[in-house]
Amino acid sequence: MNATIRNFGYPATLVREWDHWTALLRPAQPTLGSLILAARSEARAFADLSSEAFAELPQVVGVVEKALQKLISYEKINYLMLMMVDPHVHLHVIPRYDGIRSAPGGPAIVDTGWPKVPALSDATTLSDTQVRAMTAWMKPAFEG
């Protein structure tokens, strides 16, 4: 695992792995169900990903969107590729909605940026107990 994946709490935050991608619960939740979709390689630029990683990405995005729709009932979804602190290729996956959403064992979270850009600075930081509960709640939706 690259350092970026570890920095986002792997393995405690692991939701699902593919050959070239890893989905992690984002420990700071600007909206409920926010994830990190991280390339498993050492690539530090999007253009440096392997052709196999690019080929797998549509399948991965399909699973992510279907699972988050089932869990969160989002209205829009944002993919942010920031890479300002953590250097390896990764996207912040932010489900967007008007109002509030909650999960078993997790806090109720308002999308304070709706309907504009996500308010990343308003993120709710999950406790270790909440990370475990939310990860366990999310994993089954990503399996099927």
PyMOL CGO cylinders between C-alpha atoms (Angstrom):
from pymol import cmd
from pymol.cgo import CYLINDER

trace = [
    CYLINDER, 0.00, 0.00, 0.00, 1.26, 3.47, -0.78, 0.3, 1, 1, 1, 1, 1, 1,
    CYLINDER, 1.26, 3.47, -0.78, 1.60, 6.13, 1.93, 0.3, 1, 1, 1, 1, 1, 1,
    CYLINDER, 1.60, 6.13, 1.93, -1.52, 8.01, 0.80, 0.3, 1, 1, 1, 1, 1, 1,
    CYLINDER, -1.52, 8.01, 0.80, -3.71, 4.96, 1.36, 0.3, 1, 1, 1, 1, 1, 1,
    CYLINDER, -3.71, 4.96, 1.36, -2.18, 4.46, 4.80, 0.3, 1, 1, 1, 1, 1, 1,
    CYLINDER, -2.18, 4.46, 4.80, -2.67, 8.16, 5.62, 0.3, 1, 1, 1, 1, 1, 1,
    CYLINDER, -2.67, 8.16, 5.62, -6.40, 7.75, 5.08, 0.3, 1, 1, 1, 1, 1, 1,
    CYLINDER, -6.40, 7.75, 5.08, -6.61, 5.05, 7.73, 0.3, 1, 1, 1, 1, 1, 1,
    CYLINDER, -6.61, 5.05, 7.73, -6.08, 1.80, 5.85, 0.3, 1, 1, 1, 1, 1, 1,
    CYLINDER, -6.08, 1.80, 5.85, -6.95, -0.91, 6.81, 0.3, 1, 1, 1, 1, 1, 1,
    CYLINDER, -6.95, -0.91, 6.81, -9.56, 0.39, 9.29, 0.3, 1, 1, 1, 1, 1, 1,
    CYLINDER, -9.56, 0.39, 9.29, -11.24, 2.55, 6.64, 0.3, 1, 1, 1, 1, 1, 1,
    CYLINDER, -11.24, 2.55, 6.64, -11.20, -0.06, 3.85, 0.3, 1, 1, 1, 1, 1, 1,
    CYLINDER, -11.20, -0.06, 3.85, -14.51, -0.37, 2.03, 0.3, 1, 1, 1, 1, 1, 1,
    CYLINDER, -14.51, -0.37, 2.03, -13.40, -2.34, -1.04, 0.3, 1, 1, 1, 1, 1, 1,
    CYLINDER, -13.40, -2.34, -1.04, -10.30, -3.17, -3.08, 0.3, 1, 1, 1, 1, 1, 1,
    CYLINDER, -10.30, -3.17, -3.08, -9.90, -3.84, -6.79, 0.3, 1, 1, 1, 1, 1, 1,
    CYLINDER, -9.90, -3.84, -6.79, -6.76, -4.74, -8.71, 0.3, 1, 1, 1, 1, 1, 1,
    CYLINDER, -6.76, -4.74, -8.71, -5.70, -1.09, -9.17, 0.3, 1, 1, 1, 1, 1, 1,
    CYLINDER, -5.70, -1.09, -9.17, -7.97, 0.93, -6.84, 0.3, 1, 1, 1, 1, 1, 1,
    CYLINDER, -7.97, 0.93, -6.84, -8.92, 1.07, -3.18, 0.3, 1, 1, 1, 1, 1, 1,
    CYLINDER, -8.92, 1.07, -3.18, -12.07, 2.66, -1.75, 0.3, 1, 1, 1, 1, 1, 1,
    CYLINDER, -12.07, 2.66, -1.75, -11.68, 4.02, 1.78, 0.3, 1, 1, 1, 1, 1, 1,
    CYLINDER, -11.68, 4.02, 1.78, -14.11, 5.74, 4.12, 0.3, 1, 1, 1, 1, 1, 1,
    CYLINDER, -14.11, 5.74, 4.12, -12.96, 9.34, 4.40, 0.3, 1, 1, 1, 1, 1, 1,
    CYLINDER, -12.96, 9.34, 4.40, -12.35, 9.89, 8.16, 0.3, 1, 1, 1, 1, 1, 1,
    CYLINDER, -12.35, 9.89, 8.16, -13.36, 13.56, 7.79, 0.3, 1, 1, 1, 1, 1, 1,
    CYLINDER, -13.36, 13.56, 7.79, -16.88, 13.52, 6.33, 0.3, 1, 1, 1, 1, 1, 1,
    CYLINDER, -16.88, 13.52, 6.33, -18.00, 16.73, 4.57, 0.3, 1, 1, 1, 1, 1, 1,
    CYLINDER, -18.00, 16.73, 4.57, -21.09, 14.72, 3.59, 0.3, 1, 1, 1, 1, 1, 1,
    CYLINDER, -21.09, 14.72, 3.59, -22.21, 11.32, 4.74, 0.3, 1, 1, 1, 1, 1, 1,
    CYLINDER, -22.21, 11.32, 4.74, -20.54, 8.52, 2.80, 0.3, 1, 1, 1, 1, 1, 1,
    CYLINDER, -20.54, 8.52, 2.80, -17.57, 10.53, 1.59, 0.3, 1, 1, 1, 1, 1, 1,
    CYLINDER, -17.57, 10.53, 1.59, -14.80, 8.28, 0.33, 0.3, 1, 1, 1, 1, 1, 1,
    CYLINDER, -14.80, 8.28, 0.33, -11.24, 8.28, -0.89, 0.3, 1, 1, 1, 1, 1, 1,
    CYLINDER, -11.24, 8.28, -0.89, -10.77, 6.40, -4.15, 0.3, 1, 1, 1, 1, 1, 1,
    CYLINDER, -10.77, 6.40, -4.15, -7.03, 5.78, -4.27, 0.3, 1, 1, 1, 1, 1, 1,
    CYLINDER, -7.03, 5.78, -4.27, -4.83, 4.26, -6.93, 0.3, 1, 1, 1, 1, 1, 1,
    CYLINDER, -4.83, 4.26, -6.93, -2.88, 1.37, -5.43, 0.3, 1, 1, 1, 1, 1, 1,
    CYLINDER, -2.88, 1.37, -5.43, 0.26, 2.25, -7.40, 0.3, 1, 1, 1, 1, 1, 1,
    CYLINDER, 0.26, 2.25, -7.40, 3.03, 4.70, -6.59, 0.3, 1, 1, 1, 1, 1, 1,
    CYLINDER, 3.03, 4.70, -6.59, 1.83, 7.10, -9.34, 0.3, 1, 1, 1, 1, 1, 1,
    CYLINDER, 1.83, 7.10, -9.34, 1.89, 10.76, -8.30, 0.3, 1, 1, 1, 1, 1, 1,
    CYLINDER, 1.89, 10.76, -8.30, 0.24, 12.16, -11.43, 0.3, 1, 1, 1, 1, 1, 1,
    CYLINDER, 0.24, 12.16, -11.43, -3.01, 11.06, -13.06, 0.3, 1, 1, 1, 1, 1, 1,
    CYLINDER, -3.01, 11.06, -13.06, -1.24, 10.66, -16.42, 0.3, 1, 1, 1, 1, 1, 1,
    CYLINDER, -1.24, 10.66, -16.42, 1.26, 8.27, -14.81, 0.3, 1, 1, 1, 1, 1, 1,
    CYLINDER, 1.26, 8.27, -14.81, -1.35, 5.62, -14.01, 0.3, 1, 1, 1, 1, 1, 1,
    CYLINDER, -1.35, 5.62, -14.01, -1.07, 2.38, -15.93, 0.3, 1, 1, 1, 1, 1, 1,
    CYLINDER, -1.07, 2.38, -15.93, -3.42, 1.65, -18.81, 0.3, 1, 1, 1, 1, 1, 1,
    CYLINDER, -3.42, 1.65, -18.81, -4.80, -1.19, -16.66, 0.3, 1, 1, 1, 1, 1, 1,
    CYLINDER, -4.80, -1.19, -16.66, -5.71, 1.25, -13.86, 0.3, 1, 1, 1, 1, 1, 1,
    CYLINDER, -5.71, 1.25, -13.86, -7.48, 3.50, -16.36, 0.3, 1, 1, 1, 1, 1, 1,
    CYLINDER, -7.48, 3.50, -16.36, -9.29, 0.52, -17.88, 0.3, 1, 1, 1, 1, 1, 1,
    CYLINDER, -9.29, 0.52, -17.88, -10.55, -0.59, -14.46, 0.3, 1, 1, 1, 1, 1, 1,
    CYLINDER, -10.55, -0.59, -14.46, -11.77, 2.87, -13.42, 0.3, 1, 1, 1, 1, 1, 1,
    CYLINDER, -11.77, 2.87, -13.42, -15.22, 2.79, -15.12, 0.3, 1, 1, 1, 1, 1, 1,
    CYLINDER, -15.22, 2.79, -15.12, -16.06, -0.48, -13.33, 0.3, 1, 1, 1, 1, 1, 1,
    CYLINDER, -16.06, -0.48, -13.33, -14.88, 0.95, -9.99, 0.3, 1, 1, 1, 1, 1, 1,
    CYLINDER, -14.88, 0.95, -9.99, -16.85, 4.18, -10.43, 0.3, 1, 1, 1, 1, 1, 1,
    CYLINDER, -16.85, 4.18, -10.43, -19.95, 2.15, -11.31, 0.3, 1, 1, 1, 1, 1, 1,
    CYLINDER, -19.95, 2.15, -11.31, -19.70, 0.14, -8.10, 0.3, 1, 1, 1, 1, 1, 1,
    CYLINDER, -19.70, 0.14, -8.10, -19.00, 3.28, -6.02, 0.3, 1, 1, 1, 1, 1, 1,
    CYLINDER, -19.00, 3.28, -6.02, -21.95, 5.22, -7.43, 0.3, 1, 1, 1, 1, 1, 1,
    CYLINDER, -21.95, 5.22, -7.43, -24.40, 2.32, -7.15, 0.3, 1, 1, 1, 1, 1, 1,
    CYLINDER, -24.40, 2.32, -7.15, -23.36, 1.60, -3.55, 0.3, 1, 1, 1, 1, 1, 1,
    CYLINDER, -23.36, 1.60, -3.55, -23.47, 5.24, -2.45, 0.3, 1, 1, 1, 1, 1, 1,
    CYLINDER, -23.47, 5.24, -2.45, -26.86, 5.74, -4.10, 0.3, 1, 1, 1, 1, 1, 1,
    CYLINDER, -26.86, 5.74, -4.10, -28.19, 2.75, -2.16, 0.3, 1, 1, 1, 1, 1, 1,
    CYLINDER, -28.19, 2.75, -2.16, -26.69, 3.95, 1.13, 0.3, 1, 1, 1, 1, 1, 1,
    CYLINDER, -26.69, 3.95, 1.13, -26.98, 7.73, 0.92, 0.3, 1, 1, 1, 1, 1, 1,
    CYLINDER, -26.98, 7.73, 0.92, -29.58, 8.50, -1.79, 0.3, 1, 1, 1, 1, 1, 1,
    CYLINDER, -29.58, 8.50, -1.79, -27.39, 11.32, -3.04, 0.3, 1, 1, 1, 1, 1, 1,
    CYLINDER, -27.39, 11.32, -3.04, -28.62, 13.88, -5.57, 0.3, 1, 1, 1, 1, 1, 1,
    CYLINDER, -28.62, 13.88, -5.57, -25.22, 14.58, -7.18, 0.3, 1, 1, 1, 1, 1, 1,
    CYLINDER, -25.22, 14.58, -7.18, -21.75, 13.21, -6.72, 0.3, 1, 1, 1, 1, 1, 1,
    CYLINDER, -21.75, 13.21, -6.72, -18.47, 15.12, -6.86, 0.3, 1, 1, 1, 1, 1, 1,
    CYLINDER, -18.47, 15.12, -6.86, -15.02, 13.69, -7.59, 0.3, 1, 1, 1, 1, 1, 1,
    CYLINDER, -15.02, 13.69, -7.59, -12.21, 15.97, -6.45, 0.3, 1, 1, 1, 1, 1, 1,
    CYLINDER, -12.21, 15.97, -6.45, -8.60, 15.19, -7.36, 0.3, 1, 1, 1, 1, 1, 1,
    CYLINDER, -8.60, 15.19, -7.36, -6.71, 17.54, -5.08, 0.3, 1, 1, 1, 1, 1, 1,
    CYLINDER, -6.71, 17.54, -5.08, -3.43, 15.78, -4.14, 0.3, 1, 1, 1, 1, 1, 1,
    CYLINDER, -3.43, 15.78, -4.14, -2.08, 18.82, -2.30, 0.3, 1, 1, 1, 1, 1, 1,
    CYLINDER, -2.08, 18.82, -2.30, -1.02, 16.98, 0.87, 0.3, 1, 1, 1, 1, 1, 1,
    CYLINDER, -1.02, 16.98, 0.87, -1.13, 13.29, 0.03, 0.3, 1, 1, 1, 1, 1, 1,
    CYLINDER, -1.13, 13.29, 0.03, 0.95, 12.79, -3.12, 0.3, 1, 1, 1, 1, 1, 1,
    CYLINDER, 0.95, 12.79, -3.12, -0.32, 9.55, -4.67, 0.3, 1, 1, 1, 1, 1, 1,
    CYLINDER, -0.32, 9.55, -4.67, -3.20, 9.59, -7.14, 0.3, 1, 1, 1, 1, 1, 1,
    CYLINDER, -3.20, 9.59, -7.14, -6.51, 9.67, -5.30, 0.3, 1, 1, 1, 1, 1, 1,
    CYLINDER, -6.51, 9.67, -5.30, -9.94, 11.22, -5.60, 0.3, 1, 1, 1, 1, 1, 1,
    CYLINDER, -9.94, 11.22, -5.60, -12.21, 12.53, -2.88, 0.3, 1, 1, 1, 1, 1, 1,
    CYLINDER, -12.21, 12.53, -2.88, -15.67, 11.13, -3.62, 0.3, 1, 1, 1, 1, 1, 1,
    CYLINDER, -15.67, 11.13, -3.62, -18.29, 13.43, -2.13, 0.3, 1, 1, 1, 1, 1, 1,
    CYLINDER, -18.29, 13.43, -2.13, -21.98, 12.43, -2.32, 0.3, 1, 1, 1, 1, 1, 1,
    CYLINDER, -21.98, 12.43, -2.32, -24.09, 15.61, -2.46, 0.3, 1, 1, 1, 1, 1, 1,
    CYLINDER, -24.09, 15.61, -2.46, -27.60, 16.15, -1.13, 0.3, 1, 1, 1, 1, 1, 1,
    CYLINDER, -27.60, 16.15, -1.13, -29.97, 18.79, 0.15, 0.3, 1, 1, 1, 1, 1, 1,
    CYLINDER, -29.97, 18.79, 0.15, -30.54, 18.28, 3.85, 0.3, 1, 1, 1, 1, 1, 1,
    CYLINDER, -30.54, 18.28, 3.85, -29.21, 15.78, 6.33, 0.3, 1, 1, 1, 1, 1, 1,
    CYLINDER, -29.21, 15.78, 6.33, -28.22, 12.11, 6.18, 0.3, 1, 1, 1, 1, 1, 1,
    CYLINDER, -28.22, 12.11, 6.18, -27.24, 9.67, 8.93, 0.3, 1, 1, 1, 1, 1, 1,
    CYLINDER, -27.24, 9.67, 8.93, -25.96, 6.13, 9.24, 0.3, 1, 1, 1, 1, 1, 1,
    CYLINDER, -25.96, 6.13, 9.24, -26.13, 3.52, 12.00, 0.3, 1, 1, 1, 1, 1, 1,
    CYLINDER, -26.13, 3.52, 12.00, -23.37, 4.29, 14.48, 0.3, 1, 1, 1, 1, 1, 1,
    CYLINDER, -23.37, 4.29, 14.48, -22.48, 7.51, 12.69, 0.3, 1, 1, 1, 1, 1, 1,
    CYLINDER, -22.48, 7.51, 12.69, -23.38, 11.14, 13.13, 0.3, 1, 1, 1, 1, 1, 1,
    CYLINDER, -23.38, 11.14, 13.13, -26.06, 13.00, 11.20, 0.3, 1, 1, 1, 1, 1, 1,
    CYLINDER, -26.06, 13.00, 11.20, -24.30, 15.11, 8.57, 0.3, 1, 1, 1, 1, 1, 1,
    CYLINDER, -24.30, 15.11, 8.57, -25.62, 18.14, 6.70, 0.3, 1, 1, 1, 1, 1, 1,
    CYLINDER, -25.62, 18.14, 6.70, -24.21, 18.99, 3.27, 0.3, 1, 1, 1, 1, 1, 1,
    CYLINDER, -24.21, 18.99, 3.27, -23.42, 22.59, 4.28, 0.3, 1, 1, 1, 1, 1, 1,
    CYLINDER, -23.42, 22.59, 4.28, -22.11, 23.44, 0.81, 0.3, 1, 1, 1, 1, 1, 1,
    CYLINDER, -22.11, 23.44, 0.81, -25.27, 22.41, -1.06, 0.3, 1, 1, 1, 1, 1, 1,
    CYLINDER, -25.27, 22.41, -1.06, -25.94, 23.36, -3.85, 0.3, 1, 1, 1, 1, 1, 1,
    CYLINDER, -25.94, 23.36, -3.85, -22.48, 24.85, -4.43, 0.3, 1, 1, 1, 1, 1, 1,
    CYLINDER, -22.48, 24.85, -4.43, -18.99, 23.42, -3.94, 0.3, 1, 1, 1, 1, 1, 1,
    CYLINDER, -18.99, 23.42, -3.94, -18.50, 20.95, -1.08, 0.3, 1, 1, 1, 1, 1, 1,
    CYLINDER, -18.50, 20.95, -1.08, -17.59, 22.58, 2.23, 0.3, 1, 1, 1, 1, 1, 1,
    CYLINDER, -17.59, 22.58, 2.23, -14.56, 20.43, 3.03, 0.3, 1, 1, 1, 1, 1, 1,
    CYLINDER, -14.56, 20.43, 3.03, -13.66, 22.64, 6.00, 0.3, 1, 1, 1, 1, 1, 1,
    CYLINDER, -13.66, 22.64, 6.00, -17.01, 21.79, 7.64, 0.3, 1, 1, 1, 1, 1, 1,
    CYLINDER, -17.01, 21.79, 7.64, -16.25, 18.06, 7.64, 0.3, 1, 1, 1, 1, 1, 1,
    CYLINDER, -16.25, 18.06, 7.64, -17.24, 15.97, 10.63, 0.3, 1, 1, 1, 1, 1, 1,
    CYLINDER, -17.24, 15.97, 10.63, -14.23, 14.03, 11.94, 0.3, 1, 1, 1, 1, 1, 1,
    CYLINDER, -14.23, 14.03, 11.94, -15.27, 10.51, 12.86, 0.3, 1, 1, 1, 1, 1, 1,
    CYLINDER, -15.27, 10.51, 12.86, -14.13, 8.79, 16.03, 0.3, 1, 1, 1, 1, 1, 1,
    CYLINDER, -14.13, 8.79, 16.03, -12.47, 5.39, 15.75, 0.3, 1, 1, 1, 1, 1, 1,
    CYLINDER, -12.47, 5.39, 15.75, -15.74, 3.80, 16.86, 0.3, 1, 1, 1, 1, 1, 1,
    CYLINDER, -15.74, 3.80, 16.86, -17.69, 5.71, 14.20, 0.3, 1, 1, 1, 1, 1, 1,
    CYLINDER, -17.69, 5.71, 14.20, -15.14, 4.73, 11.53, 0.3, 1, 1, 1, 1, 1, 1,
    CYLINDER, -15.14, 4.73, 11.53, -15.57, 1.05, 12.43, 0.3, 1, 1, 1, 1, 1, 1,
    CYLINDER, -15.57, 1.05, 12.43, -19.38, 1.31, 12.46, 0.3, 1, 1, 1, 1, 1, 1,
    CYLINDER, -19.38, 1.31, 12.46, -19.63, 3.24, 9.18, 0.3, 1, 1, 1, 1, 1, 1,
    CYLINDER, -19.63, 3.24, 9.18, -17.13, 1.02, 7.38, 0.3, 1, 1, 1, 1, 1, 1,
    CYLINDER, -17.13, 1.02, 7.38, -19.04, -2.08, 8.49, 0.3, 1, 1, 1, 1, 1, 1,
    CYLINDER, -19.04, -2.08, 8.49, -22.31, -0.47, 7.36, 0.3, 1, 1, 1, 1, 1, 1,
    CYLINDER, -22.31, -0.47, 7.36, -20.92, 0.46, 3.93, 0.3, 1, 1, 1, 1, 1, 1,
    CYLINDER, -20.92, 0.46, 3.93, -18.97, -2.68, 2.97, 0.3, 1, 1, 1, 1, 1, 1,
    CYLINDER, -18.97, -2.68, 2.97, -21.95, -4.91, 2.08, 0.3, 1, 1, 1, 1, 1, 1,
    CYLINDER, -21.95, -4.91, 2.08, -23.28, -2.35, -0.43, 0.3, 1, 1, 1, 1, 1, 1,
    CYLINDER, -23.28, -2.35, -0.43, -19.93, -2.42, -2.24, 0.3, 1, 1, 1, 1, 1, 1,
    CYLINDER, -19.93, -2.42, -2.24, -19.84, -6.20, -2.54, 0.3, 1, 1, 1, 1, 1, 1,
    CYLINDER, -19.84, -6.20, -2.54, -22.85, -6.80, -4.70, 0.3, 1, 1, 1, 1, 1, 1,
]
cmd.load_cgo(trace, "trace")
